[in-house]
Amino acid sequence: MPAQGHLYFHSPCFDGIVSAVLAWDFLEAGQGWASITLHRVNYDLRETWLTSSLESPCAVVDFLYHPQAQFWADHHMTAFLNEESRQHFENRRGPALVYDERAGSCSGLLREHLSRAFGHRNPRYDEMVQWAEKIDAARYESVREAILAPAPALRISTGLALGGAEGYCEGLVRSLRNGTLQEVADLPEVQGRFERAQARMQTGLDRFAAAARLESDGIVVFDVDGKGALISRYAPYYFFPEARYSAGIVRWEDGAGITAMRNPWREFESVFLGKICEKLGGGGHQRVGSVVLRGDRAAEAASVLERLLSEIRYAESRGGGGQTP
């Protein structure tokens, strides 16, 4: 009897959604899973993730390692919440567990691994994977492409900045499973979200311009009110293209986010921003990291930002590359 499977995927995130499409296609066609139930997960589950019980059988993609996952794929440098979970993964190593922190995207990693290990590759998803690589690894041609988002994949991704309304991300996975990027981007709900996001993005750019400064060491520092606006992570390089890093606070009604990013349009060795943010309660990759402070913890945002800036500068003084004490 075919397995009634469960697929957990990171969202709202374009790479997480495309990874879910690839995993669903493989698990159904190659592993005999049927009637797969989708579960959107995000890093607000970090504290309880390892102690939570997942539905079985299950797959987890573009998200933290879980010992109950029969299939798992991720590329984040902060994929293991503790040494025990890393060791659990090492003891289980096999073709159903896919991890490479050097991969630009989870979907790109999945595509290559499924082809190599299982002989499974569906070419209809190649364009989606190419865009996921560009978006997740910030490989845009220019800051204007990143912010203005003219391509269908970028319109879908921009709409995700409004958050993952109940069922929306799951619906995108289902739509992309059978439709093209253009067809999905043209769906009324997707187009409507893109237009609302673009309007809020412009508001965010106006606020950012008034709230950001470029420090003498090339770091853009900001503290912006994000209520009713979208603050693009690329805004620092829209206004300060010569900057090397950005680090700042975006404040919302229910908390605050602290983000750090290396300028993707300049060539130099980045400090390990994801590891720095992990020390502060967040996570990320070498070139981008974030920390989310919910509720009353938002009052700590300024001090967390100061620690983040100190860590970046200390790591740079140690020769870049991102090793922090």
Buried (B, 14 or more C-beta within 10 A) or exposed (E): EEBEBBBBBBBBBBBBBBBBBBBBBBBBEEBEBEEBEBBBBBBEEBEEBBEEEBEEBBBBBBBBBBEBBBBBBBBBBBBBBEEEBBEBBEEEEEEBBBBBBEBBBBBBBBBBBBEEEBEBBBEEBEBBBBBBBBBBBBEBEEBEBBBEBEBBBBBBBBBBBBEBEEEBBBBBBBBBBEBBBEEBBEBEBBBEBBEBBBEBBEBBBEBBEEBBEBBEEBBBBBBBBBEEBBBBBBBBBBBBEEBBBBBBBBBBEEBBBBBBBBBBBBEEEBBBBBBBBBBBBBBBBBBBBBBBBEEEBBEBBEEBBEBBBEBBBEBBEEEEEBEBE
